[in-house]
Amino acid sequence: MPFRALGLGDLILKAIDDAGYTEPTPIQAAAIPEVLAGHDLIGIAQTGTGKTAAFTLPILAKLSGVVGDGTPRRPRVLILAPTRELVAQIDENIRAYAKYLPLRMALVYGGVSERPQIQAMRDGVDIVVACPGRLLDLIQQRHCDFSKLTHLVLDEADRMLDMGFIPQIRRVLKALPAKRQTLMFSATLSKEIEELTHEFQRSPKIVQIGRRANPAATVTQLVYEVQQHLKPALLAHLLGSSELNMVLVFTRTKHGADRVARKLEQTGVKTATLHSNRSQAQRLRALADFKSGAVRVLVATDIAARGIDVDGISHVVNFDFPMHSEDYVHRIGRTGRAQAIGDAISFITPDDRGPLHTLERFIGRGIVRKRAEGFDYHAPAPPRDEQPRDPRGPRPARGGFRSGGPPRQREERGRPRYR
C-alpha cells in the first residue's frame, strides 16, 4: 500500500517523498486511518517501526485544512514525551513532514532558559512538543492557552503513565479541553497501564503490530555470565572487536555511567555519557558526537536514552541488567531498527538470574548464553577501595547508624525549650 492511498494530502506526500519513504510500515498503515477518522488510539509496536510518523502524519493532514483561517494561533496539538532528547527528535521529524505546511512549532523542556519558550507561546504556535515538568511551569505562569487544542499525544506512553509521571499528566490534562483526540503510542503497554489509559481516553481503538512487548526479530540477543567486578574488563575485551563499531551501553545509575565511561577512556575507547546529571548542551553534544562517529561508545541510563532514534547502532550492551522486562525491550530496540541487523549483549551476575528468567518468560523464549574467547573469568577482585560500587546503592548500616562513626546529633536551633 502506498502512502497516497492513506489520504494524507499532496503537500505531506511531497515531504514524505523528500524523506525517502516509499510505503508505510505496518503500524503506520494500521494507525493512520484510525487517527484520520477521529478515534482515540493506543498504538503498540516494536521500536524502530515508525510510530512517530504514525501519529504525526495524520495529525498534520487534519491541521492542513484549518491553518490560515485568520484566528490567533493557539496550540492545536500537544505532544508529550518523557525526555528532552525524545522531544527534540519528535520536533525534528515533524518539521521534516510539515516542511511545505505553514505551521509553527515550539519545543518546551527543562535544562535551558524558559524565555525563548515563553516568547514562542506568545507569538503563537500550532504544535507544542513538551516534557511535562517544564510545561507545567509555563501553565502555572499562565503562558499557555490550550483552549483551541484538538489533539493530545503521549509518546512512550508506558513510561509517561508510570507512577512517577501520572500526577504530572493529570495536572496537564486539567488545562486541556475535555473534547479532544488522545493518542498513546509505545513499544510496550502492560494490562495495568492499559486500564489506566481509560482515564484519559474515550473508547480508544487498539492497534497492535506483532506480539506485545516482542523484541525486534532482527536483533541477536546474547547473555554473558560474569562476576560484578569483571564487567568493566569484559566490556573492554569485547570492544576489542571491530564489529562493535557503534555501541550503546546501558547502566542502572548516573554515577555508574560515569564510571564505565572513565574506564573505557582509560583503555583508549572514545566514549560519551548521557544522563540527567548532564546539562542539555552536554547531552546534545554527546548525541551529536555519537551520531557522527566522533565517539564509538555512548553510555546512558534508561530515562535519558528513552526513545532515542540513532541510525546504525551495531550493539546494545546491558552493562547492568534491567530490573523490568519492559525496559529490556526498549533498550535493545535501539539497535536493529527498521529491519536492520543488530546485537544485544547482556552482562549477568548471579544476582541477575531471577530477572533474566522473568524476562525469558516475558518474551516467550530463551536467550543464548555465551562466553568471550580469551577473557579471564577467574581474575581476582581488585582491592576493596578500587572495586566498582554496587549499582543498586550502598547497603544500610546495621542498627540504623551511618557507617564510619556515631550517629549525628541534631543541632539545637532557635530559643531554648526551657527558661
C-alpha positions as CSV (number, residue, x, y, z in Angstrom):
1,M,0.0,0.0,0.0
2,P,1.5,3.4,-1.0
3,F,1.2,6.5,1.2
4,R,-1.0,8.1,-1.4
5,A,-3.7,5.6,-0.6
6,L,-4.0,6.8,3.0
7,G,-5.4,10.3,2.1
8,L,-2.7,12.4,3.6
9,G,-2.7,15.3,1.1
10,D,-0.3,16.3,-1.6
11,L,1.9,18.6,0.5
12,I,2.5,15.9,3.1
13,L,3.1,13.3,0.4
14,K,5.7,15.6,-1.2
15,A,7.6,15.8,2.2
16,I,7.3,12.1,2.6
17,D,8.9,11.6,-0.8
18,D,11.7,14.0,0.1
19,A,12.3,12.0,3.3
20,G,12.8,8.9,1.1
21,Y,9.8,6.9,2.4
22,T,8.3,4.5,-0.2
23,E,5.5,2.8,1.6
24,P,4.0,2.9,5.2
25,T,5.2,0.5,7.9
26,P,2.6,-1.9,9.4
27,I,2.0,0.4,12.4
28,Q,1.6,3.4,10.1
29,A,-0.8,1.6,7.7
30,A,-3.0,0.5,10.6
31,A,-2.9,3.7,12.8
32,I,-3.2,6.5,10.2
33,P,-6.7,5.7,9.0
34,E,-7.9,5.4,12.6
35,V,-6.4,8.8,13.5
36,L,-7.8,10.4,10.4
37,A,-11.3,9.0,11.3
38,G,-11.0,10.8,14.7
39,H,-10.7,7.9,17.0
40,D,-8.7,7.9,20.3
41,L,-6.0,5.3,19.8
42,I,-3.5,3.1,21.6
43,G,-0.7,2.1,19.3
44,I,1.7,-0.7,20.2
45,A,4.6,-1.8,18.1
46,Q,8.3,-2.6,18.3
47,T,10.8,0.1,18.5
48,G,12.1,1.4,15.2
49,T,8.9,0.7,13.3
50,G,7.9,4.3,12.6
51,K,5.5,5.1,15.4
52,T,6.3,8.9,15.3
53,A,5.1,9.2,11.7
54,A,2.1,7.0,12.6
55,F,0.7,9.8,14.7
56,T,2.4,12.9,13.1
57,L,1.3,12.4,9.5
58,P,-2.5,12.1,10.1
59,I,-2.4,15.0,12.6
60,L,-0.6,17.2,10.0
61,A,-3.2,16.1,7.4
62,K,-6.0,17.3,9.7
63,L,-4.2,20.5,10.6
64,S,-3.6,21.4,7.0
65,G,-7.3,22.0,6.5
66,V,-7.6,24.6,9.3
67,V,-4.3,26.7,9.2
68,G,-4.5,30.2,7.8
69,D,-8.1,30.8,8.9
70,G,-7.3,34.2,10.3
71,T,-7.7,33.3,14.0
72,P,-4.9,33.9,16.5
73,R,-2.5,31.0,16.7
74,R,-3.1,28.9,19.7
75,P,-1.8,25.3,20.2
76,R,-4.0,22.8,18.4
77,V,-1.6,19.8,19.1
78,L,0.3,18.9,22.3
79,I,2.8,16.0,22.2
80,L,4.2,14.9,25.5
81,A,7.4,12.8,25.8
82,P,9.5,11.8,28.8
83,T,12.9,13.1,27.8
84,R,14.4,16.2,26.3
85,E,16.2,14.2,23.6
86,L,13.0,12.5,22.5
87,V,11.1,15.8,22.4
88,A,13.9,17.3,20.2
89,Q,13.8,14.2,18.0
90,I,10.0,14.3,17.5
91,D,10.2,18.0,16.7
92,E,12.9,17.3,14.0
93,N,10.6,14.7,12.4
94,I,7.5,16.9,12.5
95,R,9.5,19.8,10.8
96,A,10.5,17.3,8.0
97,Y,7.0,16.1,7.4
98,A,5.5,19.6,7.7
99,K,8.1,21.4,5.6
100,Y,5.5,22.5,3.0
101,L,2.8,23.5,5.5
102,P,2.5,27.0,7.1
103,L,2.7,25.6,10.7
104,R,4.6,26.9,13.7
105,M,6.1,24.6,16.3
106,A,7.5,25.1,19.8
107,L,9.7,22.9,22.0
108,V,9.2,23.0,25.7
109,Y,11.6,21.2,28.1
110,G,13.8,21.9,31.1
111,G,17.6,22.4,31.3
112,V,17.5,25.5,29.2
113,S,16.2,29.1,29.6
114,E,12.4,29.3,29.5
115,R,12.4,32.8,27.9
116,P,12.5,31.6,24.3
117,Q,9.8,29.0,25.0
118,I,7.6,31.7,26.6
119,Q,8.2,34.0,23.6
120,A,7.3,31.2,21.2
121,M,4.0,30.7,23.0
122,R,3.3,34.4,23.0
123,D,4.0,34.6,19.2
124,G,1.5,31.8,18.6
125,V,2.1,28.2,17.7
126,D,0.2,25.3,16.2
127,I,2.1,22.4,17.7
128,V,3.8,22.1,21.1
129,V,6.2,19.2,21.8
130,A,7.0,19.1,25.5
131,C,8.2,17.4,28.6
132,P,5.6,17.5,31.4
133,G,7.7,19.3,34.0
134,R,8.6,22.5,32.1
135,L,5.2,22.6,30.5
136,L,3.5,22.6,34.0
137,D,5.8,25.5,34.9
138,L,4.6,27.5,31.9
139,I,1.0,26.6,32.5
140,Q,1.2,27.7,36.1
141,Q,2.7,31.0,35.0
142,R,-0.3,31.4,32.5
143,H,1.9,31.4,29.4
144,C,-0.1,28.6,27.7
145,D,-3.6,28.8,26.3
146,F,-4.8,25.4,25.2
147,S,-8.4,26.4,24.7
148,K,-8.2,25.5,21.0
149,L,-6.4,22.2,21.4
150,T,-7.8,19.3,19.4
151,H,-5.1,16.6,19.7
152,L,-3.1,15.2,22.6
153,V,-0.3,12.6,22.0
154,L,1.5,10.7,24.7
155,D,4.7,9.2,23.2
156,E,6.4,6.4,25.1
157,A,3.0,6.0,26.9
158,D,4.1,3.2,29.3
159,R,6.8,5.4,30.7
160,M,4.7,8.5,30.7
161,L,2.0,6.7,32.6
162,D,4.5,5.2,35.1
163,M,3.6,6.1,38.6
164,G,6.2,8.8,38.7
165,F,4.5,10.7,35.7
166,I,0.8,10.2,36.5
167,P,0.5,13.2,38.8
168,Q,2.1,15.5,36.2
169,I,0.0,14.1,33.4
170,R,-3.2,14.6,35.4
171,R,-2.3,18.2,36.1
172,V,-1.5,18.9,32.5
173,L,-4.8,17.4,31.4
174,K,-6.7,19.8,33.7
175,A,-5.5,22.6,31.4
176,L,-6.8,20.9,28.2
177,P,-10.2,20.8,26.7
178,A,-12.2,17.7,27.6
179,K,-13.2,17.3,23.9
180,R,-10.1,16.2,22.1
181,Q,-8.5,13.3,20.3
182,T,-6.0,11.5,22.5
183,L,-3.4,9.1,21.1
184,M,-0.9,6.9,23.0
185,F,2.0,5.1,21.4
186,S,4.6,2.8,22.9
187,A,6.6,-0.4,22.3
188,T,5.2,-1.9,25.4
189,L,1.9,-1.4,27.3
190,S,1.0,-3.6,30.3
191,K,-2.6,-4.6,31.0
192,E,-2.5,-2.5,34.2
193,I,-1.3,0.6,32.3
194,E,-3.8,-0.1,29.6
195,E,-6.6,0.1,32.2
196,L,-5.3,3.4,33.3
197,T,-5.5,4.9,29.8
198,H,-9.3,4.8,30.0
199,E,-9.0,7.7,32.4
200,F,-7.5,9.8,29.6
201,Q,-9.2,8.4,26.5
202,R,-12.7,7.7,25.2
203,S,-13.4,4.2,23.8
204,P,-9.9,4.0,22.3
205,K,-9.1,1.8,19.3
206,I,-6.1,-0.5,19.9
207,V,-3.6,-1.1,17.1
208,Q,-1.1,-3.7,17.9
209,I,1.6,-4.9,15.5
210,G,3.2,-8.2,16.4
211,R,3.3,-9.7,19.8
212,R,3.0,-7.3,22.7
213,A,6.5,-6.4,24.1
214,N,8.2,-8.5,21.5
215,P,11.8,-7.6,20.7
216,A,12.7,-7.0,17.0
217,A,13.3,-10.2,15.2
218,T,16.4,-8.7,13.6
219,V,18.2,-8.3,16.9
220,T,20.5,-11.2,18.0
221,Q,20.3,-11.5,21.8
222,L,23.2,-12.9,23.9
223,V,24.0,-13.3,27.6
224,Y,27.4,-13.2,29.2
225,E,27.6,-14.5,32.8
226,V,30.3,-12.6,34.7
227,Q,31.1,-11.5,38.2
228,Q,30.3,-7.9,39.1
229,H,33.9,-6.8,39.4
230,L,34.8,-8.2,35.9
231,K,32.2,-6.3,34.0
232,P,34.4,-3.3,33.0
233,A,37.2,-5.7,31.9
234,L,34.7,-7.8,29.9
235,L,33.3,-4.7,28.1
236,A,36.7,-3.5,27.2
237,H,37.6,-7.0,26.0
238,L,34.5,-7.2,23.7
239,L,35.2,-3.7,22.4
240,G,38.5,-5.1,21.0
241,S,36.4,-6.4,18.1
242,S,35.9,-4.1,15.2
243,E,32.4,-5.4,14.8
244,L,31.3,-3.3,17.8
245,N,31.7,-0.1,15.9
246,M,28.7,1.9,17.3
247,V,27.8,0.8,20.8
248,L,25.1,2.0,23.2
249,V,25.8,0.9,26.8
250,F,23.1,1.0,29.5
251,T,23.8,1.3,33.2
252,R,21.4,1.4,36.1
253,T,22.6,4.7,37.6
254,K,24.1,8.0,36.5
255,H,27.3,7.5,38.6
256,G,27.6,4.1,37.1
257,A,27.5,5.5,33.6
258,D,30.3,8.0,34.5
259,R,32.5,5.2,36.0
260,V,32.1,3.0,32.9
261,A,32.9,5.9,30.6
262,R,36.1,6.7,32.6
263,K,37.2,3.0,32.5
264,L,36.7,2.9,28.7
265,E,38.5,6.2,28.2
266,Q,41.5,4.8,30.1
267,T,41.6,1.9,27.6
268,G,41.6,4.3,24.6
269,V,37.9,3.9,23.6
270,K,36.3,7.3,22.8
271,T,33.2,7.5,25.0
272,A,30.4,9.9,25.8
273,T,27.7,9.8,28.5
274,L,24.0,10.6,28.5
275,H,22.1,11.0,31.8
276,S,20.1,13.6,33.8
277,N,23.2,15.0,35.6
278,R,24.5,16.3,32.3
279,S,23.4,19.7,31.1
280,Q,21.3,20.0,28.0
281,A,24.2,21.2,26.0
282,Q,26.4,18.3,27.1
283,R,23.6,15.8,26.2
284,L,23.1,17.3,22.8
285,R,26.9,17.2,22.2
286,A,27.1,13.6,23.3
287,L,24.4,12.6,20.9
288,A,25.9,14.6,18.1
289,D,29.3,13.0,18.6
290,F,27.8,9.5,18.8
291,K,25.8,10.0,15.6
292,S,28.8,11.4,13.7
293,G,31.1,8.7,14.8
294,A,33.4,11.0,16.8
295,V,32.8,8.7,19.8
296,R,32.4,5.0,19.5
297,V,30.5,4.3,22.7
298,L,27.6,6.1,24.3
299,V,26.9,5.2,28.0
300,A,23.4,6.0,29.1
301,T,20.7,5.5,31.6
302,D,17.2,4.2,30.7
303,I,15.3,7.5,31.1
304,A,17.9,9.6,29.3
305,A,18.1,7.3,26.3
306,R,14.3,6.5,26.1
307,G,13.1,6.7,22.5
308,I,16.3,7.9,21.0
309,D,16.5,7.1,17.3
310,V,20.1,6.8,16.1
311,D,20.7,5.0,12.8
312,G,23.5,2.5,12.6
313,I,23.8,1.3,16.3
314,S,25.6,-2.0,15.9
315,H,25.3,-3.2,19.5
316,V,23.4,-2.5,22.7
317,V,25.1,-3.6,25.9
318,N,23.2,-4.1,29.1
319,F,26.1,-3.4,31.4
320,D,23.6,-3.5,34.3
321,F,20.7,-5.9,33.6
322,P,17.4,-4.1,33.8
323,M,15.0,-4.9,36.7
324,H,11.9,-4.7,34.5
325,S,11.4,-6.8,31.3
326,E,9.7,-3.8,29.5
327,D,12.9,-1.8,30.0
328,Y,14.9,-4.6,28.3
329,V,12.7,-4.5,25.2
330,H,13.1,-0.7,25.0
331,R,16.9,-0.9,25.4
332,I,17.6,-3.5,22.8
333,G,15.2,-1.7,20.4
334,R,17.8,1.0,19.9
335,T,19.5,-1.4,17.5
336,G,18.0,-3.5,14.7
337,R,15.8,-0.5,13.8
338,A,13.7,-0.5,10.6
339,Q,14.6,-4.1,9.8
340,A,18.4,-3.5,10.2
341,I,20.6,-6.1,11.8
342,G,21.8,-5.6,15.4
343,D,23.1,-7.3,18.5
344,A,22.1,-7.1,22.1
345,I,24.5,-8.2,24.8
346,S,23.6,-8.5,28.5
347,F,26.0,-9.0,31.4
348,I,24.5,-11.3,34.0
349,T,25.8,-11.6,37.6
350,P,24.5,-14.3,39.9
351,D,22.0,-11.8,41.4
352,D,20.5,-11.2,37.9
353,R,19.5,-14.7,37.2
354,G,16.0,-14.2,38.6
355,P,15.2,-11.2,36.4
356,L,16.7,-13.0,33.4
357,H,14.4,-15.9,33.9
358,T,11.5,-13.5,34.2
359,L,12.5,-11.8,31.0
360,E,12.7,-15.1,29.1
361,R,9.1,-15.9,30.2
362,F,8.1,-12.4,29.2
363,I,9.4,-12.6,25.6
364,G,8.5,-16.3,25.3
365,R,11.9,-17.7,24.5
366,G,15.3,-18.3,26.0
367,I,18.4,-16.2,25.3
368,V,21.6,-17.7,24.2
369,R,24.4,-17.9,26.8
370,K,27.9,-17.2,25.5
371,R,31.5,-16.9,26.8
372,A,34.1,-14.4,25.5
373,E,37.1,-16.2,24.0
374,G,40.4,-15.2,25.6
375,F,38.9,-13.5,28.6
376,D,40.0,-14.4,32.1
377,Y,36.8,-15.1,34.0
378,H,38.8,-16.0,37.1
379,A,40.7,-12.8,37.6
380,P,40.7,-11.8,41.3
381,A,38.7,-8.8,42.5
382,P,40.7,-5.6,43.0
383,P,41.4,-4.2,46.4
384,R,38.2,-3.1,48.2
385,D,38.7,0.6,47.7
386,E,39.1,0.1,43.9
387,Q,36.1,-2.1,43.4
388,P,33.1,-0.7,41.5
389,R,30.2,0.1,43.7
390,D,27.0,-2.0,43.6
391,P,24.7,-0.1,41.1
392,R,21.8,-0.8,43.5
393,G,23.4,1.5,46.0
394,P,25.0,1.1,49.4
395,R,23.6,-1.3,51.9
396,P,22.2,0.4,55.1
397,A,24.4,0.2,58.1
398,R,23.4,-2.1,61.0
399,G,21.5,-0.6,63.8
400,G,20.3,2.4,61.7
401,F,23.6,4.3,62.2
402,R,25.8,5.7,59.4
403,S,28.9,3.7,58.8
404,G,32.1,5.2,59.9
405,G,31.1,6.9,63.2
406,P,28.4,7.6,65.8
407,P,25.0,8.9,64.8
408,R,24.9,12.7,64.1
409,Q,23.5,14.8,66.9
410,R,20.8,17.2,65.9
411,E,21.8,20.8,66.2
412,E,19.7,22.9,68.6
413,R,18.4,26.0,66.9
414,G,16.3,28.9,68.0
415,R,15.3,29.7,71.6
416,P,15.9,27.2,74.3
417,R,12.9,25.0,75.1
418,Y,13.1,25.9,78.8
419,R,14.0,29.1,80.6
